[in-house]
């Protein structure tokens, strides 16, 4: 069993490292897509997702943070959270209040689009680098900046926003380029019925009683807690849901366990850290077995 886990983890490391080393090669392309938008069909066998842009490396859910994650090329999917303002504007924010991540206070849902223009993010202490006190973006701004250039996943924190999200995604031709995430299986079913890619996240406690095979007909991603019991993770992997990603991974050890148990994606706050570890792992592999090596 140990040998199998080691081989599986090493294979995952080699695959992910080759992807990380490739990167994107520059800033986002112009608005024109050329042959068409990048879709989920272009995702590699094992995926790295930058959770809130990579919240241990950039200001979470910020445009500058998402831009940095994109340009670094250490993740193939950008993750963000959404809330809805009083006037129906859908914005990028994890919490229901402004208190933790901005210089303002109060409930997000009490604001209008005009009020949102005056909100400024407060980068978390200890983040590497220097970051501006910028306004948090709207979902429309994120879709216009990144849609079709990289796959996105957005958690709809407010169920009322689903119709607006669907309209924005459909209107931009991105129904195969954006996952919509939730913790509620019934909401995930509704996301699917709206013609969107559905993603469902579950905590370790929820996974103890979940039977995810019941959701395989309407889920595109099952987003599982990496801290869950081995049996629960294996049940998720065998569920028939086409993609199973583990959240929220920080360390190489957490990543290696999830991959060894069959997950094919990692949702991480530290995509740069994991990419650096993967580069080191590849450099330690004999050249004859590295990706692209000839014999």
Secondary structure, DSSP 8 states (H G I E B T S, - for coil): -HHHHHHHHHHHHHHHHHHHHH---SS---S--TT----GGG--SSEEEEGGGTTTTS-TT-HHHHHHHHHHT--SEEEEEEEE-TTS-EEE-SSSBSTTTBS--SBGGG--HHHHTT--B---TT-SS--------BHHHHHHHHBTTBEEEEEESSGGGHHHHHHHHHHTT-TTTEEEEES-HHHHHHHHHTTSEEEEEE-HHHHTT--GGGGTTT-SEEEEETTS-HHHHHHHHTS--S-EEEEEE-SHHHHHHHHHTT--EEEES-HHHHHHHHHHHHHHS-GGGSTT---
